[in-house]
Amino acid sequence: MTAEQAATRRGYAARGELALRNSLEAFARKRWPDARICHEMVMGERKVRADVVAVDPAYIAAFEVKGEYDDTTRLLHQVGMYQLCVPEVWMVVPVGRHAEDARILRHLLPSVGLLVGAGTSQRNHYEFDGKDFDLLVEAEPDPRPVHVEMMLEMLWRDELVGVCTRLRVALSKKPTRPEMIKKLIDLPATELQREVCTELRGRDALWRADPAIAPGTPEFLGSDGT
């Protein structure tokens, strides 16, 4: 079942979130043309799940989407956890009460960007004809250095093995995730961020995502060859 089919079955609330996600994808592809766009990526020691993630060859941006009928109670916790793992974080909300909530949260986390849905009906509901809906940048994010351990926690065990192998980090015969993270954690953060991007661009078990991009392929290097 496609995301669109699932949204149709779940009704108006799901269609509203899908409209946000589709507009967000278009925004992300324009801003990061070489990025792999993925949905529902686990972060924060597997305690939170980012709705949409753009993974460039050496950079990651995460987005939390709140549809019109979603609860914003956990929004501060969610975007705060994302900021530990990736350098750039956005909130994506419809115009109305959720936008007001997001503006208040930016007083606490001004480094988080804000995208607000535009093109709504007189009832403050989304239009679904594809002509009247868009996202407007209300606030640009201020990218921050990641917490290296939390960034590495995003990776699965085999992905950590791949990072250690490429960086020539010595491992035991059956290394555990904590062991590998401990050995990697003191390496340069920029190098580790690129390695995390390599693994996430190649991960093939995601609910909704662009095709996996394997290292060494032209798509993996990006348009600037890096």
trRosetta pair geometry for C-beta under 8 A, 3 or more apart (Angstrom, degrees):
i j d omega theta_ij theta_ji phi_ij phi_ji
1 5 4.7 -125 -167 87 86 127
1 6 5.4 102 136 -58 120 88
1 9 8.0 -30 -166 2 142 139
2 5 4.7 98 53 7 78 101
2 6 7.0 -141 95 -4 42 86
3 6 5.7 -55 -148 38 33 112
3 7 6.3 35 153 -22 66 106
3 18 6.2 155 145 -121 104 112
3 21 7.5 -95 163 94 148 148
3 39 7.8 71 -89 34 142 173
3 208 5.6 30 -55 -98 125 152
4 7 5.7 -54 -148 34 31 112
4 8 6.6 34 153 -22 63 103
4 18 6.6 116 -103 -166 56 150
5 8 5.7 -51 -151 31 33 113
5 9 6.6 28 154 -15 64 106
6 9 5.9 -59 -152 38 32 109
6 10 6.2 19 156 -12 68 113
6 14 6.7 -119 125 175 77 144
7 10 5.9 -63 -141 43 30 104
7 14 4.1 -168 -138 132 66 104
7 15 4.8 116 162 -82 112 55
7 17 7.4 -152 -119 64 114 87
7 18 4.2 -20 -97 -33 159 146
8 14 7.8 -92 -11 93 18 122
8 15 7.0 64 -84 -77 45 105
9 14 7.8 -15 67 64 59 158
10 13 6.8 -80 135 69 102 87
10 14 3.5 74 85 -18 122 150
10 15 7.9 180 77 -29 87 68
11 14 6.0 98 59 20 52 99
11 15 7.1 -98 130 -5 31 100
12 15 5.6 -61 -146 38 32 110
12 16 6.3 35 156 -24 67 104
12 69 7.9 94 102 -19 92 137
12 125 7.7 -41 -172 -155 125 122
13 16 5.7 -53 -154 30 30 114
13 17 6.8 25 152 -13 64 102
13 67 5.9 109 -176 124 74 141
13 68 6.9 -131 -127 64 71 87
13 69 4.1 -59 -121 40 117 139
13 70 7.9 136 -171 -46 111 67
14 17 5.8 -53 -150 38 36 107
14 18 6.2 38 151 -21 66 106
14 67 7.8 -55 -103 -106 22 175
15 18 5.4 -52 -146 37 34 115
15 19 6.5 41 152 -25 64 99
15 126 7.2 -162 118 75 91 136
15 128 6.1 -19 163 -101 124 137
16 19 5.7 -49 -153 28 32 112
16 20 6.9 31 149 -14 62 102
16 67 4.6 112 104 -161 105 112
16 68 4.9 -62 162 13 158 106
16 69 7.0 112 55 6 144 93
16 94 6.9 -32 178 -59 114 142
16 125 7.6 -94 -95 -162 119 74
16 126 4.9 164 -119 0 80 138
17 20 5.5 -53 -155 36 39 113
17 21 6.2 37 149 -19 70 105
17 65 6.2 106 -156 134 90 123
17 67 3.6 -68 -72 -65 86 131
17 70 7.2 88 -85 -41 117 120
18 21 5.5 -53 -143 38 35 111
18 22 6.1 34 158 -20 68 105
19 22 6.0 -53 -143 36 28 108
19 23 6.4 23 159 -12 62 109
19 117 7.5 64 116 -132 108 133
19 126 5.0 150 48 -169 165 150
19 128 6.4 -110 -79 -108 126 74
19 133 5.3 -62 -178 168 120 163
20 23 6.1 -63 -150 42 27 106
20 24 6.0 29 153 -23 65 111
20 65 5.1 143 120 -157 131 119
20 67 6.2 -150 6 -91 139 74
20 92 5.7 133 177 140 116 116
20 93 7.9 -7 -129 -120 142 12
20 94 6.9 -95 -77 -61 121 82
20 117 6.0 -74 -99 -75 90 122
20 135 7.4 85 -145 -77 66 115
21 24 5.4 -56 -146 37 30 115
21 25 6.4 37 154 -25 65 99
21 39 7.1 28 -155 -109 131 126
21 51 7.1 -122 -100 156 103 115
21 52 6.3 161 -138 -60 86 129
21 65 6.0 -11 -74 -104 78 172
22 25 5.7 -45 -151 28 32 113
22 26 6.9 32 151 -16 61 102
23 26 5.7 -52 -154 35 36 112
23 27 6.5 39 148 -20 66 105
23 117 7.3 114 61 -115 157 84
23 133 6.1 -115 -63 133 135 98
23 134 5.9 164 -143 -141 131 35
23 135 4.7 142 138 -21 123 103
24 27 5.5 -53 -149 36 35 114
24 28 6.2 32 155 -18 68 106
24 52 5.6 145 124 41 136 168
24 63 5.9 156 -168 142 139 166
24 65 6.6 -99 -30 -87 158 121
24 92 5.5 -5 -89 -131 129 161
24 115 6.9 124 -104 100 90 159
24 135 6.4 72 -77 -33 60 159
25 28 5.8 -57 -145 38 30 108
25 29 6.2 27 158 -18 66 108
25 37 5.6 81 -134 -180 89 161
25 52 7.2 -130 -73 -145 71 144
26 29 6.0 -55 -144 36 28 109
26 30 6.5 27 157 -17 62 108
27 30 6.0 -64 -155 36 27 108
27 31 6.3 13 157 -9 66 113
27 115 6.8 79 157 -127 177 150
27 135 5.6 -48 -53 64 141 132
28 31 5.9 -63 -142 44 31 104
28 32 5.9 -29 177 38 71 101
28 35 6.4 -88 160 77 100 142
28 37 5.7 118 101 -102 138 116
28 52 7.0 -143 -36 148 154 127
28 54 4.4 -161 -166 -76 123 133
28 61 7.2 -168 -128 78 105 126
28 63 7.6 -104 -69 -24 126 141
29 32 7.2 -74 -123 67 20 63
29 33 6.4 53 176 -111 62 52
29 35 7.3 -137 -105 57 48 100
29 37 6.7 -50 -66 -43 87 135
30 33 7.2 5 -142 -71 18 81
31 54 7.6 31 80 166 105 174
32 35 3.6 41 123 -19 121 125
32 54 4.9 120 53 163 146 134
32 56 5.1 -108 -163 -73 126 109
32 59 7.5 -143 -123 87 133 116
32 61 7.1 -177 -25 17 147 125
33 223 6.3 13 93 -12 118 138
34 56 5.8 69 86 -139 96 81
34 57 6.4 -26 129 -18 129 97
34 219 8.0 165 -155 -174 82 62
34 222 3.7 40 -161 -131 159 91
34 223 5.4 -138 -67 -2 117 86
34 224 7.7 -89 -34 10 155 82
35 54 4.1 18 162 -178 155 91
35 55 5.7 137 -161 62 86 36
35 56 4.6 -52 -89 -72 87 66
35 59 8.0 -71 -95 80 108 90
35 61 7.8 -35 -127 30 157 101
36 54 7.5 152 71 -158 40 48
36 55 4.7 -22 57 62 92 100
36 200 7.4 178 71 124 128 84
36 201 4.8 144 4 -128 143 77
36 209 6.8 31 163 180 100 102
36 210 4.7 -138 -152 60 75 124
36 212 7.8 34 -143 -127 150 32
36 213 5.6 -139 -68 -2 132 122
37 52 6.7 -14 -169 -168 92 100
37 53 7.5 157 -154 81 46 48
37 54 5.7 -18 -100 -102 71 70
37 55 7.9 -175 -77 20 23 75
37 209 6.7 -174 99 -147 55 61
37 210 5.3 91 45 -22 71 109
38 41 5.3 67 114 -56 121 118
38 52 7.3 151 84 -156 46 51
38 53 4.8 -17 65 61 95 96
38 55 6.5 23 3 -6 115 115
38 200 7.2 -113 0 172 155 101
38 203 7.8 34 -110 71 152 116
38 206 5.2 -66 -151 -173 108 161
38 208 7.6 141 -161 92 48 57
38 209 4.0 4 -115 -114 74 112
38 210 7.1 -85 -65 22 64 77
39 51 6.5 -26 -151 167 78 53
39 52 5.5 -25 -104 -98 68 66
39 53 7.7 179 -85 18 21 75
39 206 7.0 131 55 162 62 110
39 207 5.8 -77 89 76 100 101
39 208 4.1 7 37 69 130 99
39 209 6.3 -146 19 -67 71 69
40 49 5.5 0 -158 169 66 119
40 50 7.5 166 -132 79 15 52
40 51 6.8 -3 -70 -138 53 35
40 206 7.0 155 71 -167 90 85
40 207 4.8 21 50 28 138 129
40 208 7.0 86 15 32 107 86
41 49 6.7 159 75 -161 30 69
41 50 4.9 -15 61 55 89 100
41 53 4.5 -21 18 -4 144 140
41 62 7.5 -116 65 -120 120 105
41 154 7.6 21 159 -158 108 112
41 200 7.5 33 -141 -148 142 120
41 206 7.1 -18 -85 -128 81 119
42 46 5.1 11 171 -120 128 64
42 48 7.5 141 -155 86 56 42
42 49 5.2 -34 -95 -103 56 81
42 50 8.0 -159 -75 15 8 75
42 154 7.3 161 96 -142 71 69
43 46 7.9 170 79 -76 12 28
43 48 5.4 -32 70 79 85 92
43 49 7.0 148 19 -106 76 27
43 50 5.5 47 -4 -22 127 103
43 62 7.0 -4 -37 -119 159 158
43 81 6.2 140 111 134 106 102
43 82 5.8 66 98 -105 160 62
43 85 4.5 -129 -162 16 117 169
43 86 7.4 -69 -124 -13 144 104
43 150 7.9 48 178 166 88 96
43 153 7.9 90 -164 95 52 98
43 154 5.7 -14 -115 -101 69 100
44 47 4.7 -79 114 54 105 92
44 48 4.3 40 39 26 137 103
44 81 3.5 0 -89 178 142 123
44 82 7.2 -61 -43 -63 110 42
44 84 6.5 90 -101 58 81 123
44 85 6.3 -100 -56 -36 60 128
44 150 6.7 -1 -109 -162 46 111
44 153 7.6 7 -171 99 7 131
45 150 7.1 -71 -37 -130 83 79
45 153 5.1 -39 -83 166 60 149
46 153 7.6 -118 -19 157 75 105
47 81 6.7 -124 81 -142 105 156
48 77 7.4 -171 -85 129 133 89
48 78 5.3 157 -151 -129 135 71
48 81 4.6 126 14 87 148 149
48 82 7.0 -102 107 -54 140 76
50 53 5.2 78 103 -60 135 100
50 62 4.2 -80 -137 -160 149 112
50 63 6.7 98 -180 53 101 44
50 64 6.6 -93 -139 -74 67 70
50 78 7.9 140 -95 177 60 102
50 82 5.7 95 -87 -106 114 120
51 63 5.8 -70 67 100 97 80
51 64 5.7 112 6 -133 110 36
51 65 4.1 -120 108 17 168 98
51 92 7.6 -112 71 44 141 122
52 62 7.5 152 87 -159 52 49
52 63 4.3 -10 64 57 97 115
52 65 6.5 62 -2 -28 106 117
52 92 7.8 14 32 9 123 150
53 60 6.4 -11 -173 -167 104 99
53 61 7.1 163 -156 84 55 49
53 62 5.1 -16 -106 -106 84 72
53 63 7.2 -163 -75 19 39 77
53 86 7.5 -168 -139 -67 108 166
53 200 7.6 -76 123 174 138 139
54 60 7.0 160 83 -154 57 48
54 61 4.6 3 52 54 104 97
54 63 7.8 56 -10 -15 92 109
55 59 8.0 165 -159 87 39 48
55 60 5.4 -4 -110 -108 66 86
55 197 5.5 163 -176 -143 95 79
55 200 4.7 -146 -127 109 156 119
55 201 5.3 -159 119 -71 127 79
56 59 4.1 7 55 56 124 88
56 60 7.0 -146 27 -68 77 40
56 197 6.5 -37 83 -146 51 139
56 222 7.0 42 -170 -97 83 138
57 194 7.0 8 146 -143 72 86
57 197 5.8 100 172 133 24 139
57 198 7.7 34 -157 -75 64 67
57 201 7.3 2 -102 -48 50 158
57 220 6.9 101 -107 167 105 59
57 221 6.8 23 -98 -162 150 23
57 222 4.7 -95 -20 -30 132 128
57 226 6.1 159 95 105 148 76
58 190 7.6 21 -176 -175 116 81
58 193 6.3 70 -174 113 70 99
58 194 4.4 -19 -119 -100 89 86
58 197 5.6 -144 -98 24 24 160
58 226 6.9 -42 -11 128 128 113
59 87 6.7 -64 -151 45 81 128
59 88 7.4 31 174 6 101 121
59 193 7.4 29 -91 152 40 122
59 197 6.9 35 21 -89 25 143
60 85 7.9 -62 100 126 142 84
60 86 4.0 -96 101 -140 113 118
60 87 6.6 121 60 25 73 81
60 88 7.1 -177 100 39 50 87
60 193 7.4 -137 3 -167 103 98
60 196 7.4 -55 -31 109 139 115
60 197 6.3 -155 -53 -91 97 92
60 200 7.3 44 -99 63 126 160
61 86 6.7 164 -104 147 17 132
61 87 7.6 -53 -85 74 60 76
61 88 4.0 -34 -110 88 84 116
61 89 7.3 -175 -161 -75 65 27
61 90 6.8 31 172 -7 106 106
61 141 7.9 158 -138 39 108 153
62 82 4.3 -143 90 -164 145 129
62 85 7.3 50 -25 81 151 108
62 86 4.9 125 -15 54 111 146
62 88 7.2 155 21 91 63 61
62 89 5.3 -14 67 -111 92 74
62 90 7.3 -175 94 27 46 71
63 89 7.7 162 -84 -161 35 53
63 90 4.7 -16 -110 68 80 103
63 91 7.7 147 -158 -104 66 12
63 92 5.3 29 -179 -16 112 122
63 115 7.7 -13 -140 25 119 130
64 75 6.5 147 126 -141 146 80
64 78 5.1 108 -110 122 149 130
64 79 5.5 -103 4 -71 141 87
64 82 7.0 -144 -42 -22 107 150
64 89 7.6 19 -6 -175 98 96
64 90 7.3 -170 27 93 66 56
64 91 5.6 -25 67 -115 97 61
64 92 6.7 178 85 24 44 80
65 92 4.5 -26 -104 75 69 115
65 93 7.8 167 -156 -74 47 46
66 70 4.4 -141 -159 78 73 135
66 72 5.6 34 -145 -88 158 88
66 75 6.5 -27 -60 -92 140 122
66 91 7.2 -7 5 -171 110 93
66 92 7.1 161 21 83 65 59
66 93 4.9 -3 62 -104 103 87
66 94 7.7 -111 98 8 76 77
66 98 5.1 -171 107 -158 124 138
66 102 7.7 -172 36 -62 136 114
67 70 4.7 107 51 -18 70 107
67 94 6.9 42 -158 -19 41 117
68 94 4.9 -13 -75 30 84 153
68 96 7.1 38 -128 56 92 145
68 98 7.0 -130 -117 -9 42 133
68 124 7.9 142 -136 137 134 91
68 125 7.3 -10 -78 -122 176 61
68 126 7.2 -143 -25 -24 134 101
70 98 7.4 56 65 -103 94 139
71 74 7.2 61 107 11 99 87
72 75 4.5 -17 -168 -19 76 129
72 93 7.9 19 -95 -111 125 132
72 98 5.8 163 -59 -129 134 82
72 101 4.5 75 119 134 164 160
72 102 7.5 -111 -144 -56 141 71
74 77 5.0 -59 -167 48 72 115
74 78 5.5 76 134 -31 90 103
75 78 5.7 -56 -144 35 31 112
75 79 6.3 15 167 -7 68 106
75 91 6.7 48 -172 -122 120 124
75 101 6.8 102 36 137 154 119
75 102 7.1 -96 158 -94 154 73
75 105 6.1 -88 111 -76 115 161
76 79 6.6 -62 -144 42 25 97
76 80 6.0 26 158 -20 62 115
76 105 5.3 -155 -86 -132 87 115
76 108 6.6 13 -136 78 119 146
76 109 7.2 160 -142 -5 79 127
77 80 5.8 -63 -147 39 25 113
77 81 6.4 24 159 -18 64 107
78 81 6.1 -61 -154 35 27 107
78 82 6.6 26 152 -19 64 105
79 82 5.4 -48 -147 34 39 115
79 83 6.5 45 153 -26 66 101
79 89 5.2 129 -161 157 89 135
79 91 6.1 -44 -77 -67 144 94
79 105 7.3 95 43 155 142 139
79 109 6.3 161 110 98 121 163
79 112 5.2 35 166 -118 140 147
80 83 5.7 -51 -153 28 32 114
80 84 7.3 37 149 -22 60 97
80 109 6.5 -136 -82 -81 81 146
81 84 5.8 -47 -161 23 40 113
81 85 7.0 21 150 -8 66 110
81 150 8.0 -150 -169 -169 68 136
82 85 5.9 -73 -157 43 38 104
82 86 6.0 -34 173 38 79 102
82 89 4.6 126 105 -112 121 125
83 86 7.4 -81 -118 62 24 62
83 89 5.1 -75 -73 -11 78 146
83 109 7.2 -144 -40 -154 154 130
83 111 7.0 90 -126 94 135 123
83 112 7.2 -85 -68 -78 122 95
83 144 6.1 27 -168 55 102 132
84 146 6.8 73 163 -162 35 72
84 147 4.3 -24 -164 25 83 122
84 150 4.0 -24 141 107 107 166
84 151 7.7 -146 136 -48 65 67
85 146 6.3 -6 165 -148 14 115
85 147 7.3 -35 -68 51 37 87
85 150 4.9 -106 -81 134 69 100
85 151 5.1 138 -155 -93 55 56
85 153 7.3 -92 -109 60 106 95
85 154 5.6 104 -161 -54 124 120
86 89 6.7 126 81 -65 100 84
86 146 6.3 -5 -103 -97 10 120
86 151 7.0 123 -69 -112 47 95
87 143 4.3 26 155 -164 102 104
87 144 6.0 -174 -152 60 64 45
87 145 7.0 -14 -112 -109 94 18
87 146 5.7 -79 -66 -48 69 92
87 193 7.5 25 -29 -137 116 144
88 113 7.3 13 -177 -3 90 122
88 141 5.2 122 -154 94 83 148
88 143 4.7 -40 -76 -99 85 93
89 111 7.5 61 49 116 101 89
89 112 5.0 -46 97 -122 101 85
89 113 7.0 172 97 23 47 81
89 141 6.2 154 59 -129 50 146
90 112 6.7 146 -112 -179 25 76
90 113 4.1 -34 -106 75 84 103
90 114 6.9 174 -160 -75 78 20
90 115 5.8 32 173 -5 127 104
90 141 6.0 -101 -76 -47 74 126
91 102 4.6 180 117 -138 148 123
91 105 7.1 103 -49 76 159 137
91 112 6.0 54 -16 150 97 120
91 113 7.2 -170 24 92 64 53
91 114 5.2 -9 62 -111 97 70
91 115 7.2 -170 92 32 50 68
92 115 4.6 -8 -111 68 76 110
92 117 7.8 75 174 -47 78 85
92 135 6.9 -34 -145 -129 101 138
93 98 3.9 -154 -167 126 124 114
93 99 5.1 176 103 -74 123 60
93 101 7.5 -173 -131 61 164 97
93 102 5.0 -160 4 -29 148 142
93 114 7.5 -30 23 -160 104 89
93 115 7.5 145 24 84 57 61
93 116 6.0 -21 73 -114 79 66
93 117 6.9 -109 114 -1 40 93
94 98 5.8 73 51 49 73 128
94 99 7.0 -98 98 -38 40 98
94 116 7.3 60 179 -166 15 67
94 117 4.1 -28 -121 38 57 134
94 120 7.1 88 -172 -82 106 132
94 126 7.0 -95 -119 -65 132 97
95 99 5.5 -8 -135 -21 37 145
95 116 5.7 76 -79 169 69 107
95 117 5.5 -112 -14 77 75 79
95 118 6.5 78 -43 -94 125 48
95 120 5.7 -126 47 -11 121 139
95 124 7.2 -125 93 -147 95 87
96 99 5.9 112 51 14 37 102
96 100 7.4 -72 133 -4 36 97
96 120 8.0 73 -36 -57 109 176
96 124 5.4 90 -83 -170 131 125
97 100 5.5 -53 -153 34 38 113
97 101 6.5 41 150 -20 68 101
98 101 5.4 -48 -149 34 38 114
98 102 6.3 39 152 -20 67 104
99 102 5.6 -52 -146 36 33 112
99 103 6.5 37 152 -23 64 102
99 114 7.8 98 -145 178 77 123
99 116 5.0 47 -114 -124 122 120
99 138 7.6 115 -156 -26 109 166
100 103 5.7 -51 -149 32 33 112
100 104 6.7 34 152 -18 63 102
101 104 5.8 -56 -156 34 33 111
101 105 6.5 32 150 -19 66 105
102 105 5.6 -52 -149 35 35 113
102 106 6.7 41 151 -26 64 100
102 114 5.4 132 144 -128 126 118
102 116 7.7 -173 65 -84 146 94
103 106 5.7 -49 -154 26 34 115
103 107 7.8 47 146 -26 57 89
103 114 7.2 53 -80 -125 61 167
103 138 7.9 -73 -86 135 95 144
104 107 6.0 -40 -172 11 43 113
105 108 5.8 -59 -166 40 49 105
105 109 6.1 -16 155 36 83 100
105 112 7.2 -33 123 64 106 143
106 109 6.3 -76 -124 75 38 64
106 110 5.4 71 175 -105 78 53
106 112 6.2 -131 -106 65 78 96
106 114 6.3 -55 -65 -43 137 130
106 139 6.2 64 -131 67 156 171
107 110 7.1 20 -124 -64 16 89
109 112 4.6 40 123 -5 111 115
110 142 6.9 26 118 13 79 128
111 141 6.1 43 162 -168 59 78
111 142 4.1 -90 -131 61 76 96
111 143 7.6 166 -175 -47 107 6
111 144 5.5 31 176 -39 155 118
112 139 7.9 54 100 102 57 123
112 141 5.9 -31 -159 -116 21 98
113 137 7.3 -41 -175 -148 113 92
113 139 5.7 -172 -148 100 52 76
113 140 5.5 -33 -114 -169 107 25
113 141 3.3 -71 -37 -44 98 87
114 137 7.6 114 84 -164 59 51
114 138 4.5 -47 101 67 108 106
114 139 4.2 47 30 38 102 100
115 135 4.5 12 176 179 112 123
115 136 7.0 154 -158 72 63 35
115 137 6.1 -35 -103 -98 73 52
115 138 7.0 166 -108 12 19 86
116 135 6.9 143 69 -156 30 70
116 136 5.4 -28 64 61 85 89
116 138 4.9 49 -4 -29 116 127
117 120 6.8 80 124 -58 106 105
117 126 7.2 -54 168 -99 146 98
117 133 6.8 -25 -164 -159 101 90
117 134 7.6 145 -155 82 56 34
117 135 6.0 -44 -96 -100 48 68
117 136 7.9 91 -169 15 4 80
118 133 7.5 145 81 -155 51 42
118 134 5.2 -24 64 71 97 83
118 135 6.8 143 13 -118 86 15
118 136 4.8 59 -27 -19 129 112
119 127 6.1 -87 146 35 93 116
119 132 3.9 171 -177 154 112 68
119 133 4.5 -159 90 -94 127 31
119 134 5.4 86 -4 17 131 77
120 124 5.6 18 147 -145 140 36
120 125 6.3 146 -169 67 97 24
120 126 6.2 -62 -120 -93 79 37
120 127 6.8 174 -137 -12 29 86
120 132 7.8 173 -50 135 13 112
120 133 7.8 64 -75 -104 52 80
121 124 7.1 -67 72 7 70 14
121 125 4.9 -14 43 61 116 79
121 126 7.3 18 -3 89 95 10
121 127 5.6 128 -53 -63 90 88
126 133 6.0 27 -161 -99 94 131
127 131 7.3 -58 124 61 128 74
127 132 4.0 18 69 67 147 123
127 133 5.6 -163 65 -48 81 94
128 133 7.4 21 -96 -22 31 140
129 132 6.5 54 54 10 99 96
130 133 7.0 -62 -124 36 23 103
137 140 6.4 30 175 -70 124 70
145 189 6.6 34 -161 134 102 164
146 150 6.9 -140 172 72 94 97
146 151 4.5 54 149 -55 142 128
146 189 6.6 171 55 -169 93 121
146 193 6.7 140 20 -91 138 112
147 150 4.1 48 86 20 108 116
147 151 6.6 169 79 -18 53 85
148 151 5.6 -56 -148 35 32 113
148 152 6.4 27 157 -15 66 106
148 185 5.5 126 114 -151 123 72
148 189 5.4 -114 -86 -109 110 94
148 192 6.1 56 -147 82 103 157
149 152 5.9 -58 -149 39 31 108
149 153 6.4 41 150 -30 64 104
149 181 6.2 74 -140 172 76 121
149 185 5.6 10 -78 -121 82 121
150 153 5.4 -44 -149 24 35 120
150 154 7.8 53 150 -32 56 87
151 154 6.1 -38 -175 4 40 114
151 189 8.0 96 34 -154 155 90
151 192 6.8 108 101 128 131 114
151 193 6.7 -49 175 -97 154 73
151 196 5.8 -81 160 -68 102 166
152 155 6.0 -49 -172 21 53 112
152 160 7.1 68 -176 -107 97 107
152 181 4.7 143 120 -126 138 96
152 184 6.0 148 -114 88 148 132
152 185 6.9 -99 2 -88 153 76
152 192 6.8 -50 -72 179 99 127
152 196 6.9 -121 -95 -85 49 119
153 181 6.9 32 -70 -110 65 147
154 196 6.4 66 66 -158 123 121
154 200 7.2 -12 133 -75 126 120
155 159 4.0 -133 -168 96 103 123
155 160 5.0 132 113 -57 127 79
155 163 7.0 -11 -165 -14 172 134
155 196 6.3 -121 -55 -126 115 83
155 199 5.5 30 -121 107 113 157
155 200 7.8 -103 -93 -57 81 83
156 159 4.7 92 54 8 74 107
156 160 7.2 -139 95 -7 38 86
156 203 7.8 123 6 -116 119 116
157 160 5.8 -57 -153 34 31 110
157 161 6.6 35 149 -21 65 101
157 176 7.6 -67 -125 -161 115 39
157 177 5.2 -92 -96 -69 81 94
157 180 7.8 132 -146 18 63 144
158 161 5.3 -45 -151 31 39 117
158 162 6.6 45 149 -22 64 99
159 162 5.5 -48 -154 31 37 116
159 163 6.7 38 148 -18 65 100
159 199 4.0 87 -160 -161 114 139
159 203 7.1 -17 -84 -82 135 100
160 163 5.5 -49 -149 34 38 112
160 164 6.3 37 153 -17 67 105
160 175 7.8 -126 112 110 114 121
160 177 6.0 131 13 -127 160 69
160 180 4.3 108 154 114 127 151
160 181 6.9 -60 -135 -57 140 71
160 184 7.5 -127 -155 -15 95 147
161 164 5.8 -57 -148 40 31 110
161 165 6.2 34 154 -23 65 107
161 171 7.3 -29 -127 -35 77 176
161 175 6.9 150 -94 60 88 119
161 180 7.0 -92 -71 -104 50 154
162 165 5.7 -54 -146 33 29 113
162 166 6.5 23 159 -14 64 106
162 198 7.7 -143 129 111 123 115
162 199 6.0 143 75 -95 133 106
163 166 6.1 -60 -150 38 29 105
163 167 6.1 6 160 1 66 115
163 169 7.9 8 118 21 75 129
163 180 7.6 110 69 169 107 122
163 184 6.5 24 123 -108 126 148
163 192 7.5 48 -167 -139 135 72
163 195 4.5 87 -129 163 103 131
163 196 7.4 12 -92 -68 138 53
163 198 7.7 143 -92 66 82 119
163 199 6.5 -49 -54 -44 100 130
164 167 6.1 -70 -140 52 27 98
164 169 4.1 -88 -151 61 83 111
164 171 5.5 66 145 -49 150 125
164 175 7.4 -3 29 72 172 167
164 180 5.5 -95 -51 -145 134 109
164 183 6.9 47 -116 91 116 129
164 184 6.7 -104 -84 -67 82 111
165 168 7.5 24 180 -74 29 37
165 169 7.9 -66 -45 41 21 77
166 195 6.6 178 73 -124 133 112
166 198 7.8 -2 8 93 170 163
167 184 7.2 94 68 -118 156 96
167 187 6.7 -16 -169 -118 150 166
167 191 7.5 103 -108 149 123 122
167 195 6.8 -28 -43 -91 118 151
169 180 7.5 107 106 -147 139 77
169 183 5.1 125 179 137 130 125
169 184 6.3 -59 -76 -78 169 77
170 183 7.7 -135 63 -156 61 148
171 175 4.2 -62 -169 -47 115 140
171 179 7.4 105 -142 124 87 119
171 180 6.7 0 -111 -94 119 91
171 183 7.4 -146 -89 31 76 167
172 175 5.1 136 50 -76 81 74
172 179 6.9 -42 18 158 113 158
175 179 4.9 -134 -163 86 86 128
175 180 5.2 89 147 -55 130 97
176 179 4.6 98 54 4 79 105
176 180 7.1 -153 90 -4 42 86
177 180 6.0 -61 -148 39 30 106
177 181 6.2 28 158 -18 67 109
178 181 5.8 -56 -143 39 31 110
178 182 6.2 35 158 -23 65 107
179 182 5.9 -58 -152 34 27 113
179 183 6.6 20 154 -14 63 108
180 183 5.8 -58 -149 38 34 108
180 184 6.2 22 157 -13 68 113
181 184 5.9 -65 -143 43 30 105
181 185 6.0 48 159 -54 67 102
182 185 6.0 -37 -141 1 25 119
184 187 5.6 -52 -170 15 60 118
184 192 6.3 116 164 -113 110 122
187 191 5.8 -85 147 77 109 124
187 192 5.6 128 88 -54 107 106
188 191 4.3 80 75 8 100 108
188 192 6.8 -177 91 -7 51 86
189 192 5.7 -59 -146 41 34 109
189 193 6.1 39 155 -26 68 105
190 193 5.7 -49 -145 32 31 114
190 194 6.7 33 154 -18 61 102
191 194 5.9 -54 -156 34 31 110
191 195 6.6 29 148 -17 64 107
192 195 5.4 -55 -149 37 37 113
192 196 6.3 40 152 -21 68 102
193 196 5.7 -49 -147 34 33 112
193 197 6.5 37 151 -19 63 104
194 197 5.6 -53 -152 35 33 115
194 198 6.6 41 148 -26 64 101
195 198 5.4 -45 -152 27 36 117
195 199 6.8 30 154 -13 64 102
196 199 6.0 -57 -153 38 34 107
196 200 6.2 25 155 -13 68 111
197 200 5.9 -60 -140 43 30 106
197 201 6.0 31 161 -21 67 110
198 201 6.1 -60 -148 36 23 109
198 202 6.6 4 158 -4 59 115
198 215 5.8 22 -159 -76 110 112
198 220 7.7 44 -130 -164 76 117
199 202 6.0 -72 -150 46 29 102
199 203 6.5 49 152 -49 67 94
200 203 5.5 -27 -143 -1 37 119
201 212 7.1 111 145 -162 52 61
201 213 4.3 -45 161 59 104 108
201 220 6.5 123 126 -127 143 83
202 212 5.2 56 -156 -176 40 106
202 213 6.1 -92 -77 73 60 52
202 214 5.5 76 -118 -103 108 48
202 215 6.7 -37 -63 -23 137 77
203 206 6.2 83 115 -38 107 108
203 209 8.0 -19 89 122 92 172
203 212 6.4 -154 71 -114 29 109
204 212 4.4 -46 -84 -46 84 145
206 209 4.0 43 90 -14 135 136
209 212 7.8 49 114 -65 125 62
210 213 7.7 13 112 -36 112 101
213 217 6.4 -136 -170 61 74 127
213 219 5.0 -123 -134 110 111 111
213 220 4.8 155 155 -85 106 75
214 217 5.2 86 69 -14 81 120
214 220 6.4 -81 87 -57 38 133
215 220 5.5 152 -118 -173 32 164
216 220 6.4 42 35 43 28 148
217 220 4.7 103 57 -5 78 104
217 221 7.6 -150 91 -8 47 83
218 221 6.1 -58 -158 29 37 109
221 225 5.4 -8 155 -146 122 36
221 226 6.6 135 -175 58 76 18
222 225 6.9 -93 77 -10 77 15
222 226 5.9 -28 58 58 124 66
